[in-house]
């Protein structure tokens, strides 16, 4: 198995030194939504046709992006405006804006209760948002600056990476109450994704490691060295591979999660630190800030 280049998609330019942040895919349509932080917008890619299809304005310092697949909604954190944009995945229209705190960033969706967890990087709080009502229903203090977060459907809870002290915190899905803390041995847990079939969470850390954590105990099962400081990660359950975007030197490290070893290192571009993964079509989108484009790779 290997990633091979499929296409390159030009995206709107931005000021020098700026770039993109998180992206996600509406799996039914293959449409990709990426936070264009430098432009204060969300860029939309038509994955089926392989082209940039639109720009959603009004998202200052766009950061976290998350697709709710069943609901056909996309949530985008406008970090500089303290709000979440709720976007219709098919039309690209912003159907709602919700004020959620000073600097929202990490997002996780609970499909059971139709609630969004929003982790704030300024006041270090996690807020549960009832999307239909557009209101905050719970608010919890975190022990440090949050990074990415996920919903663990098997245990009906949220997991949130904390940069310092290096740990993963466990929050009750219904109340966002703190249920536990899992210490992490590598500095700065950042990217986070789940392998529920094998009962594991993967945390990519600033300390240059990807750690596999036991979802039952929180204990560390294995670790793999990576090329540098990571950001977003995606787990490909079909191929048992984990994609880790690394800004410097500009690579995606691919981890074989069965053997927990580095399987492949894909050169991208300096500064490219986030990706989006279309698991239905087996396509990895890498957002390249210097050349203002998305490089698309296909699993063969």
GITAFEN-V577410 format. One record per pair of residues at least 4 apart in sequence whose ideal C-beta (glycine too) atoms are under 7 Angstrom apart, sorted by the first residue. I is the first residue (numbers start at 1). J is the second residue. If there is no record, write none. Layout:
i=[I:I]
j=[J:J]
This chain:
i=[1:1:1:1:2:2:3:3:3:3:3:3:4:4:4:5:5:6:6:6:6:7:7:8:8:9:9:9:9:9:9:9:10:10:10:11:11:11:11:11:12:12:12:12:13:14:14:14:14:14:15:18:18:18:19:19:19:19:20:20:20:20:20:20:20:21:21:21:21:21:22:22:22:22:22:22:23:23:23:23:23:23:23:23:23:23:24:24:24:24:24:24:25:25:25:25:25:25:25:26:26:26:26:26:27:27:27:27:29:29:30:30:30:30:31:31:31:31:31:32:32:32:32:33:33:33:33:33:34:34:34:34:34:35:35:35:35:35:36:36:36:36:37:37:37:40:40:40:40:41:41:41:41:41:42:42:42:42:43:43:44:44:44:44:45:45:45:46:46:47:47:47:50:54:56:56:56:59:59:59:60:60:60:61:61:61:62:62:63:63:63:64:64:64:64:64:65:65:66:66:66:67:67:68:68:68:68:70:72:72:72:73:73:73:73:74:74:75:75:75:75:76:76:76:77:77:77:77:77:78:78:79:79:79:82:82:82:82:82:82:83:83:83:83:84:84:84:84:84:84:85:85:86:86:86:86:86:87:87:87:87:88:88:88:96:98:98:100:100:100:100:100:101:101:101:101:101:102:102:102:103:103:103:104:104:105:105:105:106:106:106:106:106:106:107:107:107:107:108:108:108:108:108:109:109:110:110:110:113:113:114:114:115:115:115:115:115:116:116:117:117:117:117:117:118:118:119:119:119:119:120:120:120:121:121:124:124:124:124:124:125:125:125:125:126:126:126:126:126:126:127:127:128:128:128:128:129:130:130:138:138:140:140:140:140:142:142:142:142:143:143:143:144:144:144:144:145:145:145:146:146:146:147:147:147:147:148:148:148:148:149:149:149:149:149:150:150:150:150:151:151:152:152:152:152:154:155:156:157:157:157:157:157:158:158:159:159:159:159:160:160:160:161:161:161:161:161:162:162:162:163:163:166:166:166:166:166:167:167:167:167:168:168:168:168:168:168:168:169:169:170:170:171:171:171:171:172:172:172:180:182:182:184:184:184:184:185:186:186:186:186:187:187:187:188:188:188:189:189:190:190:190:190:190:191:191:191:191:191:191:192:192:193:193:193:193:194:194:195:195:195:195:195:197:199:199:199:200:200:200:200:200:201:201:202:202:202:202:202:203:203:204:204:204:204:204:205:205:206:208:208:208:209:209:209:209:210:210:210:210:210:210:211:211:212:212:212:213:213:213:213:214:214:214:222:224:224:224:224:226:226:226:226:227:227:227:227:227:228:228:228:229:229:229:230:230:230:231:231:231:231:232:232:232:233:233:233:234:234:234:235:236:236:236:236:238:239:240:240:240:241:241:241:241:241:242:242:243:243:243:243:243:244:244:244:245:245:245:245:245:245:246:246:247:247:247:248:249:250:250:250:250:250:250:251:251:251:251:252:252:252:252:253:253:254:254:254:255:255:255:256:256:266:268:268:268:268:269:269:269:270:271:271:272:272:272:272:274:275:275:275:275:276:277:278:282:282:283:283:284:285:285:286:286:286:287:288:288]
j=[239:241:299:300:264:300:254:264:266:284:297:299:297:298:300:295:297:283:296:297:298:50:296:293:295:45:50:51:52:293:294:296:52:292:293:43:52:292:293:294:39:43:55:292:292:18:36:38:39:292:38:37:38:289:37:38:271:289:34:35:36:37:274:287:289:35:37:62:63:274:35:63:64:65:232:274:32:33:34:35:65:274:275:276:285:287:33:65:66:67:74:276:30:32:47:67:276:277:278:31:67:72:74:89:69:278:279:280:89:90:47:48:278:281:44:45:46:47:89:45:47:276:285:42:44:65:74:87:42:43:65:276:287:42:62:63:65:76:41:42:43:62:61:62:63:59:60:61:62:55:56:57:59:62:56:59:62:76:52:55:53:54:56:92:52:53:294:51:53:278:281:283:296:92:87:92:94:76:78:85:78:80:81:78:79:80:76:78:77:79:105:77:104:105:106:107:74:76:75:107:109:74:89:73:75:109:111:111:88:89:90:86:87:88:89:87:89:84:86:107:116:84:85:87:84:104:105:107:118:83:85:103:104:105:99:100:101:102:103:104:97:98:99:100:98:100:104:116:118:129:94:97:94:95:96:98:131:92:93:94:95:92:93:95:134:129:134:104:118:127:129:136:118:120:123:125:127:120:122:123:120:121:122:118:120:119:120:121:119:146:147:148:149:160:116:117:118:149:117:149:150:151:158:116:151:115:151:173:173:174:131:132:128:129:130:131:137:129:131:126:128:149:158:176:127:129:126:146:149:160:124:125:127:145:146:141:142:144:145:146:139:140:141:142:140:142:146:160:171:176:136:139:136:137:138:176:136:135:137:175:176:171:176:177:178:146:160:162:169:162:165:169:162:163:164:165:162:163:164:160:161:162:161:163:189:190:161:190:191:192:158:159:160:161:192:159:192:193:194:158:173:157:159:194:215:196:215:173:170:171:172:173:179:171:173:168:170:192:201:168:169:171:168:189:190:192:203:167:169:189:188:189:184:186:187:188:189:181:182:183:184:182:184:189:201:203:213:218:178:181:179:180:176:177:178:179:176:177:179:218:213:218:189:203:205:211:220:205:207:209:211:205:206:207:205:206:207:203:205:204:205:206:230:231:204:230:231:232:233:244:201:203:202:233:234:235:201:235:200:202:235:237:257:237:214:215:216:212:213:214:215:221:213:215:210:212:233:235:242:211:213:210:226:230:233:244:209:211:229:225:226:228:223:224:225:226:223:224:226:242:244:255:220:223:221:222:260:218:219:220:221:218:219:221:260:255:260:261:262:230:244:246:253:246:249:251:253:265:246:248:249:246:247:248:244:245:246:245:247:273:274:245:274:275:242:243:244:243:275:277:242:241:243:277:279:279:299:256:257:258:254:255:256:257:263:255:257:252:254:275:277:284:252:253:255:252:272:273:274:275:286:251:253:271:272:273:270:270:267:268:269:270:271:272:265:266:267:268:266:268:275:286:262:265:263:264:266:260:262:263:261:263:297:272:286:288:295:288:290:291:290:289:290:286:287:288:289:287:284:285:286:287:285:284:283:298:299:296:298:297:294:296:294:295:297:294:293:295]
